[in-house]
């Protein structure tokens, strides 16, 4: 835990909080008689702390952005993929306590588990030192301009994002098909469908084939996330 504290740049007064943030439910279930509690409650609190800090950051750094844009930017910054990247940078997987089955199944590298652990760490710091240390940590590991720009750029490239989601399972075939075009030559609107293993999972339209593909990928991502 000392090494992890150094990575976080924060020294705990109650190190048990940090230990608790590393306990996955699979480990707690295998040790029910020991009184161990999983990090799920910490994850719940960490999600709230993260949402507040990120919302405040975006509110101050984008004074002219409407509510819808702020909501979209916050969602992109605090999504599983973004939190997984933070966990990888902090090497949180090394410190997790997992049950045997989860360990054998590659849980130490699973994005959802690592993202949840990241939120749990934010909560542990908040409970141990208050909002200021938690805010400082979140700003340092997540809310810096370069990361925000990278997240925004990736968000715009819906085809790449969809490909990354699909590749989490083996033997998935993703393809795009133009299914229509309307309007005169100088104002054509193209419609595209994206298919996963032969089944349509999203459709979109745009003034170019590339734009239509991006719109279809965006629709597919929204459907998958639902």
C-alpha positions in Angstrom: 0.0 0.0 0.0 2.9 2.3 0.5 3.9 2.0 -3.1 0.3 2.7 -4.2 0.2 5.8 -1.9 3.3 7.1 -3.7 1.6 6.5 -7.1 -1.4 8.4 -5.8 0.7 11.2 -4.3 -1.4 11.0 -1.1 -0.5 9.5 2.3 -3.4 8.0 4.1 -4.1 8.5 7.8 -6.2 5.4 7.8 -4.7 3.0 5.3 -7.5 0.6 5.8 -9.6 2.8 3.5 -7.1 2.2 0.7 -7.0 -1.5 1.4 -10.8 -1.6 1.3 -10.8 0.2 -2.1 -8.8 -2.8 -3.5 -11.2 -5.5 -2.4 -13.3 -6.9 -5.3 -16.7 -8.5 -4.5 -15.3 -11.9 -5.7 -12.7 -11.8 -2.9 -15.1 -10.6 -0.3 -17.5 -13.4 -1.2 -14.8 -16.0 -0.8 -14.0 -14.6 2.7 -17.5 -14.0 4.0 -16.6 -15.1 7.6 -13.8 -12.6 7.9 -16.0 -9.5 7.9 -14.4 -8.1 4.7 -16.5 -5.7 2.7 -16.1 -5.3 -1.1 -15.3 -1.9 -2.6 -18.8 -1.5 -4.1 -20.0 1.0 -1.5 -16.8 3.0 -2.0 -17.3 2.9 -5.8 -20.8 4.4 -5.3 -19.4 7.3 -3.2 -16.4 7.7 -5.6 -18.8 8.0 -8.5 -20.5 10.9 -6.8 -17.3 12.7 -5.8 -15.9 12.2 -9.4 -19.1 13.6 -10.9 -19.0 16.7 -8.7 -15.3 17.5 -9.3 -15.6 16.9 -13.0 -18.8 18.9 -13.3 -17.2 21.8 -11.4 -14.0 21.6 -13.6 -16.0 21.7 -16.8 -18.3 24.5 -15.5 -15.2 26.7 -14.8 -13.1 25.8 -17.8 -16.0 26.1 -20.4 -17.9 29.2 -19.3 -19.8 29.5 -22.6 -20.8 25.8 -23.0 -24.5 24.9 -22.7 -25.7 22.3 -20.3 -26.0 19.6 -23.0 -22.4 20.0 -24.0 -21.2 20.0 -20.4 -23.1 16.8 -19.8 -21.6 15.2 -22.9 -18.1 16.2 -21.9 -18.5 14.9 -18.4 -19.8 11.6 -19.6 -16.8 11.2 -21.9 -14.3 12.0 -19.1 -15.8 9.7 -16.5 -16.7 6.8 -18.7 -15.4 3.3 -18.1 -12.8 3.6 -20.8 -11.4 6.8 -19.4 -11.3 5.5 -15.8 -9.7 2.3 -17.1 -6.9 4.3 -18.6 -6.3 6.0 -15.2 -6.2 2.7 -13.5 -3.6 1.4 -16.0 -1.5 4.5 -15.4 -1.7 3.9 -11.6 -1.2 0.2 -12.1 -4.2 -0.5 -9.8 -4.5 -4.0 -11.1 -1.4 -5.1 -9.2 -3.0 -4.2 -5.9 -6.5 -5.7 -6.4 -7.7 -8.5 -4.2 -9.7 -10.9 -6.4 -11.4 -14.2 -5.9 -9.8 -17.2 -7.5 -12.3 -17.4 -10.4 -11.9 -13.7 -11.2 -8.2 -14.0 -11.0 -8.1 -16.9 -13.4 -10.5 -15.1 -15.7 -8.2 -12.1 -16.2 -10.0 -9.8 -13.8 -6.8 -8.0 -13.0 -7.0 -6.5 -16.5 -10.7 -6.2 -16.9 -11.7 -2.6 -17.7 -14.9 -2.6 -15.7 -13.1 -3.9 -12.5 -10.3 -1.4 -12.9 -12.7 1.5 -13.6 -14.7 0.6 -10.4 -11.4 0.4 -8.4 -10.5 3.9 -9.6 -13.7 5.3 -8.3 -13.2 3.4 -5.1 -9.8 5.0 -4.6 -11.3 8.5 -5.1 -13.8 7.7 -2.4 -11.1 6.4 0.0 -9.1 9.6 -0.4 -12.3 11.7 0.1 -13.2 9.8 3.3 -9.6 10.0 4.6 -8.7 13.6 3.9 -11.8 15.4 2.6 -12.7 17.0 -0.7 -9.5 18.9 -1.3 -7.2 15.9 -1.5 -9.8 14.0 -3.6 -10.1 17.0 -6.0 -6.4 17.3 -6.3 -6.0 13.6 -7.1 -8.8 13.7 -9.7 -7.4 16.7 -11.4 -3.9 15.2 -11.5 -4.8 11.8 -12.9 -7.9 12.7 -15.0 -8.8 16.4 -15.5 -5.9 17.9 -17.3 -6.3 19.6 -20.7 -4.4 17.1 -22.7 -6.6 14.2 -21.5 -9.7 16.2 -22.1 -8.7 17.0 -25.7 -7.8 13.3 -26.3 -11.1 12.1 -24.9 -13.0 14.6 -27.0 -11.1 13.6 -30.1 -11.8 9.9 -29.5 -15.4 10.7 -28.8 -15.8 12.3 -32.3 -14.3 9.2 -33.9 -17.3 6.9 -33.3 -16.1 4.2 -35.7 -12.9 3.7 -33.7 -14.8 3.7 -30.4 -17.3 1.2 -31.7 -14.4 -1.1 -33.0 -12.8 -1.0 -29.6 -16.0 -2.0 -27.9 -16.7 -4.8 -30.4 -13.2 -6.2 -30.1 -13.6 -6.9 -26.4 -15.2 -10.2 -27.6 -13.5 -12.6 -30.0 -14.7 -13.4 -33.5 -16.8 -10.3 -34.0 -17.4 -9.0 -37.6 -18.2 -5.4 -38.0 -19.1 -3.9 -41.4 -20.7 -0.7 -42.9 -23.2 -0.7 -45.8 -24.6 2.3 -47.6 -28.4 1.7 -47.8 -29.6 4.9 -49.5 -28.9 8.4 -50.9 -31.4 11.2 -51.4 -31.4 14.7 -52.8 -29.7 16.3 -55.8 -26.0 15.6 -56.5 -24.8 18.8 -54.9 -26.9 18.2 -51.7 -27.0 14.4 -51.3 -27.7 12.9 -48.0 -26.3 9.4 -47.5 -27.7 6.7 -45.1 -25.5 4.0 -43.7 -26.1 0.9 -41.6 -23.5 -0.7 -39.4 -23.8 -4.5 -38.9 -22.4 -6.7 -36.2 -22.2 -10.4 -37.3 -24.7 -9.7 -40.0 -27.2 -7.9 -37.7 -27.9 -4.2 -38.1 -27.1 -2.4 -34.8 -27.2 1.2 -36.0 -28.1 3.5 -38.8 -27.1 7.1 -39.5 -27.2 9.8 -42.2 -24.8 12.5 -43.4 -23.7 14.7 -46.3 -20.9 12.3 -47.1 -20.4 8.6 -46.9 -17.8 9.1 -44.1 -20.2 11.3 -42.1 -23.0 8.7 -42.5 -20.7 5.9 -41.3 -19.8 8.0 -38.2 -23.5 8.7 -37.5 -24.3 5.0 -37.8 -21.4 4.1 -35.4 -22.6 6.7 -32.9 -26.2 5.2 -33.0 -24.7 1.7 -32.5 -22.7 2.9 -29.5 -25.7 4.5 -27.9 -27.7 1.3 -28.5 -24.9 -0.9 -26.9 -24.6 1.4 -23.9 -28.4 1.2 -23.3 
